[in-house]
């Protein structure tokens, strides 16, 4: 039972597409590996993050001026870290 030439061509194309998809999956897994690990660690500490953010919210309701102060500090620290990273990468 021989397959028609058209069907053979289609089967070869499907096989080639499967190979390309497999390679693409590997590349995608390697590219997103860092984010997957970060997400897994966040999910690992999920209970603690929820409890901590709840306590922080209650504290900030009682002391709103400190929230602004801490927000400014965080923005300043993030800017400093970004500046240091850029200066180290340029070397």
Secondary structure, 3 states (H helix, E strand, C coil): CCCCHHHHHHHHHHHHHHHHHHHHHHHHHHHHHHHHHHHHHHHHCHHHHHHHHHHHHHHHHHCHHHHHHHHHHHHHHHHHHHHHHHHHHCC
